[in-house]
Amino acid sequence: MVLLALGLAAGPAPAQDLTLTLAAVDHPAFSLRRVSIHSADLAGGPADIDIGRLVVGGRKFRDLKLHCRRFDWSRERLACRDGTLKSEGRSAMPLAFSYSLKRRVLDLRFTGADLAGAAALPQLAAYKPAGRFDAHLLAAPAKIEMSVKLADASFSSADGALAADHVGASLDLEAERRGSGWDWRGTVAWPRGEAYWAPLYRAGGARLTAAGRYAPGSLSVDRAALSLDGIGSASGELQWGGGRLIEARVATGPLDLSAAAAQLLQPFLDLRAGPKLAAGGTGSIAVEWRQGVLERLDLGLDDASISANGLALSGVSASIPWRRDEASLAEFSAAGGRFGRLPLGAFTLPLTMRGFEFDAAHVGIPLLDGELLFDGFHAARDNGQWRWRLGAALTPVSMPLLTATLGLPRMQGRLSATIPAIGYADSTLALDGALVVSVFDGYLAATGLKLIDPLGPLPHLTADVELRHLDLGMLTETFSFGDITGYIDGEIRGLDLLGSKPLGFAASIRSSPGDYRKRISQRAVQNISALGGAGAGAAIERSFLGFFKTFGYRRLGLSCRLLESGVCVMGGIENAPRGSGYLIVEGGGIPALSVIGYNRRVHWDALVSRLQAVIAGNSKPVIQ
């Protein structure tokens, strides 16, 4: 190169073919290997340049070919005008550059280039990029300036997890050498186009500004600001080194919770088949990591609304200052809400936090004319798994008010419930003790209750249930079954439900012991007969049938043992006195009445359909 420069300095030389081979060209911003330059005229004629390897920004490009329509080489600079750059198997890209030999400054430009031609890297080729871009690089030994603009850009990964379409975006970056590293600052703007980075989707409207320092093996972001149109903004800083996050701090301004929940939270919930989340109002969040571990989190909500899985809260305010190694108190309150159709009153939830342990002594939530109580809540995270326990109770609620609110048939009496303790661990909700629900002047008690994967698509429930002293008058009046006076007891043993489908159980009901009035109406007799299907019938003294609307009975009972095949093995109080049937209602008094079932095997779906038809008043039994 020195000899060539001396020749050029001596004066113009006649045009002649010239080939120059350079083993290496090194620059702080790039390096070249095996460079060959062929030109017939170094003072503005065409030239072909072959580059065996280009390394820039840690990326390697091989076998590049550059054709310059006008190539100038003087003592001060190299310049290529109206050039095209091509790599093997890729389309050519328009390129122009000049390089100052004395100042070692490179000025490189791509104008209106095809993104498909930029996919010289295998990593880029796999995304099949399309669209156009402009780029300008000004690289000096101690300073680098770069700008890139994308127009109508699109790309997609083979698995579809990363994709973009019609993107318009820009990058502006400056860096100055300081000692062994570089101080940098830059801006990325994305005003147009759509992008998907599984599971997140965004349609433009984003801007990021940042500044920091880069040195071999480490990166620091001293200040960064991100704004997302329609959601809000965030700022932060981080330290990266040794291939891992050392420290980071991020804080947002006021966020629009409606857009943030839909765009930033719901996609991750959908990945786990989680609940549909809706939110409103404003919120803010600040987080801090050290050595890749979350150390602090501050969450604030202001007049927010939250809805998920049938639970909706409004007028929510919250201040949650969580610390990994310090105790703190969270304050959470709601002006009201709904659980399904049930209205909830205002409540406050004070929560004590100690790292990954959370405690709440007592919470009362008004529910209709009663109150839902929670006591002794404790939650902890152990070996990456969450566990929690609490006790709960429902103070008496008016059944007429409850059923009217739920749109159910009117029921009398009051409803209350107690849960001594219930816990969650290993994706299983388990009851410790008995869940007791007072209803129809009696009670239901569930023991051994377990609910596996309660938030999954098919929760799996197992339990044993007993019913004691339920008022048949209230029960039959509620479900338009006909009139039966008296009381019943019952059991459901080995209840096994997957979603809403029963897998197995052994259920039975029978008259409660004791001395009380026992009467049954003609309609109730007909409906009980209908449950047995065509093989069931009621034996009533025909001569009295038209004179009595109700009849006395001594006992009644019905049972179903569900098999794996989905068939119920039916039974009653006992086997019928004559034949192969089973006694459902045993008559007593005058006239004598008995209801006998003859079909001992009934498919569960058919039995449910008959029960629905009975309640709807569409049953057509045969009275004998």
Buried (B, 14 or more C-beta within 10 A) or exposed (E): EEEEBEEBEEEEEEEEEBEBEBEEBEBBBBBBBBBEBBBEBBBBBBBBBBBBBBBBEEEEBBBBBBBBBBBBBEEBBBBBBEBBBBBEEBBBBBBBBBBBBEEBBBBBBBEEBBBBBBBBBEEBBEBBBBBBBBBBBBBBEEBBBBBBBBBBBBBBBEEEEBBBBBBBBBBBBBBBBEEEBBBBBBBBBBEBBBBBEEEEEBBBEBBBBBBBBBEEEEBBBBEBBBBBBEBBBBBBBBBBEEEEBBBBBBBBEEBBBBBBBBBBBBBEBEEEEBBEBBBBBBBBBBBBBBEEEEBBBBBBBBEBBBBBEEBBBBBBBBBBBBBBEEEBEBEBBBBBBBBEEBEBBEBEBBBBBBBEEBBBEEBBBBBBEBBBBBBEBBBBEEEEEBBBBBBBBBBBBBBEBBBBBEEEEEBBBBBBBBBBBBBBBEEEBBBEBBBBBBBBBBBBBBBBBEBBEEBEEEBBBBBBBBBBBBBBBBBBBBBEBBBBBBBBBBBBBBBBBEEEEBBBBBBBBBBBEEEEEBBBBBBBBBBBBBBBBEEBBBBBEEEEBEEBEBBBBBBBBBBBBBEEEBBBEBBBBEEBEEEEBBBBBBBBEEBBBBBBBBBBEBEBEBBEEBBEBBBEEEBEBEBE
